[in-house]
Amino acid sequence: MDQTFNYWHNSSLFPKYFLLFRWSKELGLIKKLSFARDRLEPHLAHGRMLMAKVICLTSILDDIYDSYGTLIEELLLLTDAMQRWDIVEVEGLPEYMKTYFMVLSDTIKEFEDMLLDGQKSYFVQYLKEEIKTIAKVYLKEAEYWCNEGHIPTLQDHLQVSIISSGTSLLICGFFLCMRDIATQDTFDWLASYPKIIEASAMITRLMGDISSHEFEENWQHVACTVRCYMEEYGVSKEMARKKLREMVDTAWKVMNEEWIKTTQIPLQLLAVPFRVCA
């Protein structure tokens, strides 16, 4: 998720985003050319901005578990408070964690308000569950991989790290932004973690690790999939990257197969996992 975070976290993008909307509107080509689609979809702008906030806040949460939660006891308290999602629960947290949770809670409330008119605010519960899940896997990484310096097998790593990639959370957020076509069946399908979502998350995780391996090796606590493969199979960095790229190719094949097989989900929504990992 790091590359996505860096992209959205660049604040200079936001004024450009709105200038682009204004330019598109003033140009007037969409009205003059009735066959052309308005790809900027201004009615989805608020949802996109809220999703950008969620991405940034999830990035901060990752940093809390990686760097600022110096005591596992504090991280346990934060994780428990997030599972309960109760403002009262955060009173016993350190001030920086309390501040974080309050901002996150307010942002999720914005999503609920956005969906209130369409009587779909309960869909936000699915996003909450995604955030709760990612908090739990961040804790697991902190407990077993970071503090103990443990290098897991590749399979053990991926069981956790494809979730901590945040792919499923991102897709859930984008589904909320596409509320006109997303239904409860859509979110139930996403919550079942189908193969196309798992494959998208696999691609995101592996490609992120392949590209950022050199940088993350400077962080003593990080054991990425490249390093896990090297340690488990006793191969060079170059060979590990080659094998992981082969796994990426396999995941793309799974996604293409599932695109053909999955008929119960609108194509506009089914395209989201492809856009997230592309």
C-alpha positions in Angstrom: 0.0 0.0 0.0 3.0 2.3 0.4 3.0 3.5 -3.2 -0.7 4.3 -3.1 -0.2 6.2 0.2 2.6 8.2 -1.2 0.6 9.1 -4.2 -2.5 10.3 -2.3 -0.5 11.8 0.6 1.1 14.3 -1.8 -1.1 17.3 -0.9 -0.2 19.1 -4.2 -2.5 16.7 -6.0 -5.6 17.9 -4.3 -5.8 21.5 -5.7 -4.9 20.0 -9.2 -7.7 17.6 -8.8 -10.3 20.4 -8.3 -8.8 22.5 -11.1 -9.2 19.5 -13.4 -12.9 19.3 -12.6 -13.3 23.0 -13.3 -11.4 22.8 -16.5 -13.6 19.8 -17.6 -16.8 21.6 -16.8 -15.8 24.9 -18.5 -14.7 23.1 -21.6 -18.2 21.9 -22.1 -17.3 19.0 -24.5 -19.3 16.5 -22.6 -22.5 18.4 -23.3 -21.6 19.0 -26.9 -20.5 15.5 -27.6 -23.3 13.4 -26.2 -21.5 10.1 -27.0 -18.5 11.0 -24.7 -18.4 9.8 -21.1 -17.6 12.2 -18.3 -14.8 10.2 -16.8 -14.1 12.6 -14.0 -17.6 11.9 -12.5 -17.8 15.0 -10.3 -20.6 13.5 -8.2 -18.1 11.0 -6.9 -15.6 13.6 -5.9 -16.6 13.8 -2.2 -16.3 10.0 -1.9 -12.8 10.1 -3.5 -11.6 12.8 -1.1 -12.9 10.8 1.9 -11.2 7.7 0.5 -7.9 9.7 0.3 -8.3 10.5 4.0 -8.8 6.9 4.9 -5.7 5.9 2.9 -3.6 8.5 4.7 -5.0 7.5 8.1 -4.3 3.9 7.4 -0.7 4.8 6.5 -0.4 6.6 9.8 -1.8 3.6 11.6 0.9 1.5 10.0 3.5 3.9 11.2 2.1 3.7 14.8 2.4 0.0 14.8 5.9 0.1 13.1 7.5 3.0 14.9 5.6 4.8 17.6 4.1 2.0 19.6 7.2 1.3 21.6 5.4 -0.9 24.0 3.3 -3.9 22.8 1.0 -3.2 25.7 0.0 0.1 24.1 -0.5 -1.5 20.7 -2.7 -4.2 22.4 -4.8 -1.4 23.9 -5.2 0.4 20.6 -6.1 -2.8 18.8 -8.7 -3.7 21.4 -10.2 -0.1 21.3 -10.5 -0.3 17.5 -12.2 -3.7 17.7 -14.8 -2.2 20.0 -15.0 1.1 18.0 -16.1 3.0 21.1 -15.0 6.5 22.0 -15.1 5.6 25.7 -12.6 2.8 25.1 -9.9 5.2 24.0 -9.7 7.1 27.2 -7.0 4.8 28.6 -4.8 5.2 25.5 -1.7 7.4 25.1 -2.6 10.9 23.9 -1.3 10.4 20.3 -3.3 7.2 19.9 -6.4 8.9 21.3 -6.0 11.7 18.9 -5.5 9.3 16.0 -8.6 7.3 16.8 -10.8 10.4 17.1 -9.8 11.7 13.7 -10.3 8.2 12.2 -13.8 8.0 13.8 -14.7 11.4 12.5 -13.7 10.5 9.0 -15.8 7.3 9.0 -18.7 9.4 10.3 -18.2 11.6 7.2 -18.7 8.5 5.0 -21.9 7.7 6.9 -23.2 11.2 6.4 -22.4 11.0 2.7 -24.4 7.8 2.3 -27.3 8.9 4.6 -29.4 10.4 1.8 -29.3 7.1 -0.1 -30.1 5.1 3.1 -26.9 3.1 2.6 -25.0 4.4 5.6 -24.9 0.8 7.0 -22.5 -0.1 4.2 -19.8 1.9 6.2 -19.8 -1.0 8.7 -18.0 -3.1 6.0 -15.2 -0.4 5.9 -15.0 -0.4 9.7 -14.5 -4.2 9.6 -11.7 -3.8 7.1 -10.0 -1.3 9.3 -10.4 -3.5 12.3 -8.9 -6.4 10.4 -5.9 -4.4 9.2 -5.2 -3.2 12.8 -5.1 -6.9 13.9 -2.6 -7.9 11.3 -0.5 -4.8 12.0 -0.4 -6.0 15.6 0.6 -9.5 14.6 3.5 -8.1 12.5 4.6 -6.0 15.4 4.5 -8.9 17.9 6.1 -11.6 15.9 8.1 -10.1 13.1 9.2 -6.7 14.2 10.1 -6.9 17.9 11.4 -10.4 17.8 13.2 -10.0 14.5 11.6 -13.2 13.3 11.8 -14.0 9.6 8.8 -16.1 8.7 8.4 -18.5 5.8 7.1 -16.9 2.6 3.7 -18.6 3.1 3.4 -17.4 6.7 4.4 -13.9 5.6 1.8 -13.7 2.8 -1.0 -15.0 5.1 -0.6 -11.7 7.0 1.0 -9.3 4.6 -1.5 -9.6 1.7 -4.0 -8.3 4.2 -1.7 -5.6 5.6 -1.2 -4.4 2.0 -4.6 -2.7 2.5 -5.9 -3.9 -0.9 -9.3 -5.1 0.4 -9.7 -2.0 2.4 -9.1 0.2 -0.6 -11.5 -1.8 -2.7 -14.2 -1.5 0.0 -13.7 2.3 0.1 -14.0 2.6 -3.7 -17.1 0.5 -3.6 -18.6 3.0 -1.1 -17.7 5.8 -3.6 -19.6 3.8 -6.3 -22.7 3.6 -4.1 -25.1 4.0 -7.0 -24.3 0.5 -8.2 -22.9 -1.2 -5.1 -25.4 -3.3 -3.1 -25.2 -5.3 0.1 -24.6 -8.4 -2.0 -21.5 -6.6 -3.4 -20.1 -6.0 0.0 -20.9 -9.5 1.2 -19.1 -10.8 -1.8 -16.1 -8.6 -0.9 -16.2 -9.7 2.7 -15.9 -13.3 1.6 -12.4 -12.5 0.2 -12.9 -14.1 -3.2 -10.0 -15.2 -5.3 -9.9 -12.0 -7.4 -9.4 -9.9 -4.3 -6.8 -12.2 -2.9 -4.9 -12.2 -6.2 -5.1 -8.4 -6.4 -3.7 -8.2 -2.9 -1.0 -10.7 -3.7 0.2 -8.6 -6.7 0.1 -5.4 -4.7 2.2 -6.9 -1.9 4.8 -8.7 -4.1 5.3 -5.8 -6.5 5.6 -3.4 -3.6 8.2 -5.5 -1.9 10.1 -6.1 -5.1 10.4 -2.4 -5.7 11.0 -1.3 -2.2 13.2 -4.1 -0.9 16.5 -2.0 -0.9 14.9 0.8 1.1 13.1 -1.4 3.6 16.2 -3.4 4.3 17.5 -0.3 6.1 14.8 -0.8 8.6 16.0 -3.5 10.9 12.5 -4.7 11.9 11.2 -5.2 8.4 11.2 -8.7 6.8 9.7 -8.3 3.3 8.7 -11.2 1.0 12.0 -10.8 -0.9 14.0 -11.4 2.2 11.7 -14.2 3.3 12.2 -16.0 0.0 16.0 -15.6 0.2 16.2 -17.0 3.7 13.8 -19.9 3.1 15.3 -21.1 -0.1 18.9 -19.9 0.3 19.0 -18.0 -3.0 20.2 -14.6 -4.1 18.2 -11.4 -4.1 18.0 -11.5 -7.9 16.6 -15.0 -7.9 14.1 -14.2 -5.1 12.8 -11.3 -7.2 12.6 -13.5 -10.3 10.5 -16.1 -8.4 8.2 -13.5 -6.9 7.6 -12.0 -10.3 6.6 -15.5 -11.5 4.1 -15.5 -8.6 2.8 -12.1 -9.7 2.2 -13.5 -13.2 0.3 -16.4 -11.8 -1.9 -14.0 -9.7 -2.7 -12.0 -12.9 -3.9 -15.3 -14.5 -6.1 -15.9 -11.6 -7.6 -12.4 -11.8 -8.3 -12.8 -15.5 -9.9 -16.2 -14.9 -12.1 -14.8 -12.1 -13.1 -11.8 -14.3 -14.7 -14.3 -16.8 -16.2 -16.5 -14.1 -17.7 -13.8 -11.8 -21.0 -12.9 -13.2 -22.9 -11.7 -10.1 -20.9 -8.4 -9.7 -21.3 -5.4 -12.1 -18.3 -5.0 -14.4 -17.6 -1.5 -13.1 -17.1 -2.9 -9.6 -15.2 -6.0 -10.8 -12.7 -3.7 -12.5 -11.7 -2.1 -9.2 -9.3 -4.9 -8.1 -7.5 -4.5 -11.4 -7.1 -0.8 -11.0 -5.9 -1.1 -7.4 -3.0 -3.4 -8.3 -2.2 -2.2 -11.8 
